Amino acid sequence: MKLTAALIGLLLAVAFAPSSYAMKRIDGDMGGPLGTYLLMFAAIRDSGERVMIDGDCFSACTLVTALIPRDRICITNRAALGFHAGWFETKAGKRSVSPTGTQLLYQMYPPTIQNWITRRGGLGRQTIVMDARELATLYQYCQ
């Protein structure tokens, strides 16, 4: 009987635990459609969930820095953010840089990320990577 009561208590504690205790882990995310990432990170932001960057977070995944509050992001020594220009697919199926899209993307990032991007020549065709050592100047290591 005591074991049953303990199990029920544990299940209730887990079921009603605040979502702020939840943690989304990012590893090996090479990006995708911007809209998908905007919706995903907005939902995570609104839920109070935390984010652990534990590997590659490239392209649209970097929007995590734009939508999730800095104090709810932590990194590991494997973390890396990869930034590049915004692009669209032409009718011929080729990627073409969108200057307007790139500017909008850049403006979404927090000033510290914008400054880092600017010091590396801006958002272009080539991906520029912020490694864990550089990220540690902006975000806490995960506990």
C-alpha positions as CSV (number, residue, x, y, z in Angstrom):
1,M,0.0,0.0,0.0
2,K,2.8,2.4,0.9
3,L,4.5,1.6,-2.4
4,T,1.3,2.3,-4.4
5,A,0.8,5.6,-2.6
6,A,4.4,6.6,-3.3
7,L,4.1,5.7,-7.0
8,I,0.8,7.7,-7.3
9,G,2.5,10.7,-5.6
10,L,5.5,10.5,-7.9
11,L,3.2,10.3,-11.0
12,L,1.2,13.2,-9.8
13,A,4.3,15.3,-9.2
14,V,5.6,14.5,-12.7
15,A,2.2,15.2,-14.3
16,F,1.8,18.5,-12.7
17,A,5.4,19.7,-12.7
18,P,5.8,23.1,-14.2
19,S,6.9,23.0,-17.9
20,S,9.8,25.3,-17.0
21,Y,11.6,22.1,-15.7
22,A,11.4,20.6,-19.2
23,M,14.4,20.9,-21.4
24,K,14.5,20.8,-25.2
25,R,17.9,19.3,-26.4
26,I,19.3,20.5,-29.7
27,D,22.0,18.3,-31.4
28,G,22.7,17.8,-35.1
29,D,20.0,20.2,-36.3
30,M,20.9,21.5,-39.7
31,G,17.8,23.7,-40.1
32,G,14.8,23.8,-42.4
33,P,11.9,26.0,-43.2
34,L,12.0,29.3,-41.2
35,G,8.3,29.1,-40.5
36,T,8.6,25.7,-38.8
37,Y,11.4,27.0,-36.6
38,L,9.6,30.2,-35.7
39,L,6.5,28.3,-34.6
40,M,8.5,25.7,-32.7
41,F,10.7,28.2,-30.8
42,A,7.7,30.4,-30.1
43,A,5.9,27.4,-28.5
44,I,8.9,26.6,-26.5
45,R,9.3,30.2,-25.4
46,D,5.6,30.4,-24.4
47,S,5.7,27.1,-22.5
48,G,8.6,28.3,-20.3
49,E,10.7,25.3,-21.4
50,R,14.5,25.6,-21.4
51,V,16.8,24.8,-24.3
52,M,20.1,22.9,-24.2
53,I,22.3,23.3,-27.3
54,D,24.4,20.1,-27.2
55,G,25.7,20.0,-30.8
56,D,25.2,21.6,-34.1
57,C,22.3,24.1,-34.5
58,F,22.6,25.6,-38.0
59,S,20.6,27.7,-40.4
60,A,17.0,28.2,-39.2
61,C,17.8,26.4,-35.9
62,T,19.8,29.6,-34.9
63,L,16.5,31.3,-34.5
64,V,16.6,29.8,-31.0
65,T,18.7,32.8,-30.1
66,A,16.1,35.2,-31.4
67,L,13.0,33.7,-29.7
68,I,14.2,32.0,-26.5
69,P,15.3,34.2,-23.6
70,R,19.0,34.1,-23.0
71,D,18.5,32.9,-19.4
72,R,16.6,29.8,-20.7
73,I,19.4,28.7,-23.0
74,C,22.3,26.6,-21.9
75,I,25.2,25.1,-23.9
76,T,27.6,22.2,-23.7
77,N,31.1,22.0,-24.9
78,R,29.8,20.4,-28.1
79,A,27.5,23.4,-29.0
80,A,27.9,25.2,-32.3
81,L,25.7,27.7,-34.1
82,G,25.9,28.1,-37.9
83,F,24.7,31.2,-39.6
84,H,24.3,32.1,-43.3
85,A,22.3,34.4,-45.5
86,G,18.6,33.9,-46.1
87,W,17.7,32.3,-49.4
88,F,14.8,31.1,-51.5
89,E,14.5,28.5,-54.1
90,T,14.1,29.7,-57.7
91,K,11.7,28.2,-60.2
92,A,14.7,26.3,-61.6
93,G,15.2,24.7,-58.2
94,K,18.3,26.6,-57.4
95,R,19.0,28.6,-54.2
96,S,19.3,32.3,-54.5
97,V,20.3,34.7,-51.7
98,S,17.5,37.0,-50.6
99,P,18.9,40.4,-49.4
100,T,15.6,41.4,-47.8
101,G,15.2,38.0,-46.1
102,T,18.8,38.1,-44.9
103,Q,18.3,41.6,-43.4
104,L,15.1,40.5,-41.7
105,L,16.8,37.4,-40.3
106,Y,19.8,39.4,-39.1
107,Q,17.5,41.9,-37.3
108,M,15.8,39.0,-35.4
109,Y,19.0,38.0,-33.7
110,P,19.9,39.6,-30.4
111,P,22.5,42.4,-30.6
112,T,25.3,40.2,-29.2
113,I,24.8,37.7,-32.1
114,Q,24.4,40.6,-34.6
115,N,27.8,42.0,-33.5
116,W,29.5,38.6,-33.8
117,I,28.1,38.1,-37.3
118,T,29.1,41.6,-38.4
119,R,32.7,41.1,-37.1
120,R,32.9,38.0,-39.4
121,G,31.7,39.8,-42.5
122,G,28.0,39.4,-42.2
123,L,25.5,36.8,-43.4
124,G,26.6,35.4,-46.7
125,R,26.5,32.2,-48.8
126,Q,29.1,30.5,-46.6
127,T,28.1,29.4,-43.1
128,I,30.0,31.0,-40.3
129,V,30.2,29.0,-37.1
130,M,30.1,30.1,-33.5
131,D,31.7,27.4,-31.4
132,A,31.1,26.5,-27.8
133,R,34.1,28.6,-26.6
134,E,32.5,31.7,-28.2
135,L,29.0,30.8,-27.1
136,A,30.2,30.5,-23.5
137,T,30.7,34.3,-23.6
138,L,26.9,34.7,-24.2
139,Y,25.3,31.6,-22.6
140,Q,25.7,29.5,-19.5
141,Y,27.0,26.0,-19.5
142,C,24.3,23.4,-18.7
143,Q,24.4,22.2,-15.1
